Amino acid sequence: MNESFLYFIWQNRLFNETECRALTGETIEIIHTGIRNAASGPDFFDARIRINGVLWAGNV
């Protein structure tokens, strides 16, 4: 699968968000996909996700 296609899917939230779960079964909610990084390093800066009610922020 092409990496730019995965960027597009993530950035535009083209996946079933109601089915997002960790391998351990915890619920994952995407709050903010982050800001796309065109340079080397993480693909997205400042993303926000909630896992079992705990808000996490960082790079994806």
Secondary structure as GFF3:
##gff-version 3
##sequence-region A 1 60
A	DSSP	alpha_helix	3	11	.	.	.	ID=ss1
A	DSSP	three_ten_helix	17	19	.	.	.	ID=ss2
A	DSSP	beta_strand	28	32	.	.	.	ID=ss3
A	DSSP	beta_strand	35	36	.	.	.	ID=ss4
A	DSSP	beta_strand	44	45	.	.	.	ID=ss5
A	DSSP	beta_strand	47	51	.	.	.	ID=ss6
A	DSSP	beta_strand	54	58	.	.	.	ID=ss7
###
